[in-house]
């Protein structure tokens, strides 16, 4: 049965590592739903958080293929993890819309980061379902621009 899996991949923080990882997915025709990369507490190591759809057999195969790549230190399939996503979104077509958008933002604890005469830019961090719900409520007001970070995740202790 196909479902989404979150992979945590620790890599040496060297040039070309992300390209090699993406190349592996491309060569094997695996689809990446989300990828996020950043340094860890040790600036010589980066963590890639990759969301992939497939069955457990395919995910295990991906894990094994990743471990063969140069500069890969660790690959974990996260079953019990805290996941978050970040969004910046500009919405609204008028000053009247802006006031209604602020009411919605307050419900979600979204933070205004930029205000224009007819629109507002908000930031929100939370689980993907919360982000999706927030976007759905803003669609009627007109979404001008939007960017999502992709999932970040850390396993629970």
Long-range contacts (C-beta under 8 A, 24 or more apart in sequence): 1-55, 2-53, 2-54, 2-55, 3-53, 3-54, 3-55, 4-33, 4-51, 4-52, 4-53, 5-51, 5-52, 5-53, 5-54, 5-56, 5-59, 5-77, 5-78, 6-49, 6-50, 6-51, 6-77, 6-78, 6-81, 6-83, 6-151, 6-153, 7-48, 7-49, 7-50, 7-51, 7-52, 7-59, 7-62, 7-63, 7-66, 7-75, 7-76, 7-77, 7-78, 8-47, 8-48, 8-49, 8-74, 8-75, 8-76, 8-78, 8-81, 8-153, 8-154, 8-155, 9-47, 9-48, 9-49, 9-50, 9-66, 9-72, 9-74, 9-75, 9-76, 10-40, 10-45, 10-46, 10-47, 10-72, 10-73, 10-74, 10-75, 11-45, 11-46, 11-47, 11-48, 11-71, 11-72, 11-73, 12-44, 12-45, 12-46, 12-71, 12-73, 13-39, 13-43, 13-44, 13-45, 13-46, 14-71, 17-46, 17-71, 17-72, 18-48, 20-69, 20-70, 20-71, 21-48, 21-50, 21-66, 21-69, 21-72, 24-65, 24-66, 24-69, 25-52, 25-62, 28-62, 28-65, 30-54, 30-58, 30-62, 34-150, 34-151, 35-150, 36-149, 36-150, 36-151, 36-152, 38-152, 45-73, 49-150, 49-151, 49-152, 49-153, 51-150, 51-151, 76-155, 78-153, 78-155, 80-155, 80-156, 81-153, 81-154, 81-155, 81-156, 82-153, 82-154, 82-156, 83-127, 83-128, 83-151, 83-152, 83-153, 84-125, 84-126, 84-127, 84-151, 84-152, 84-153, 85-125, 85-126, 85-127, 85-128, 85-131, 85-148, 85-149, 85-150, 85-151, 85-152, 86-123, 86-124, 86-125, 86-148, 86-149, 86-152, 87-123, 87-124, 87-125, 87-131, 87-134, 87-135, 87-146, 87-147, 87-148, 87-149, 88-113, 88-121, 88-122, 88-123, 88-146, 88-147, 89-121, 89-122, 89-123, 89-124, 89-134, 89-135, 89-138, 89-143, 89-145, 89-146, 89-147, 90-114, 90-116, 90-119, 90-120, 90-121, 90-122, 90-143, 90-144, 90-145, 90-146, 91-119, 91-120, 91-122, 91-138, 91-141, 91-142, 91-143, 91-144, 92-118, 92-119, 92-120, 92-141, 92-142, 92-144, 93-118, 93-119, 93-141, 93-142, 94-118, 97-141, 97-142, 100-141, 101-138, 101-141, 104-134, 104-137, 104-138, 108-133, 108-134, 110-134, 119-144
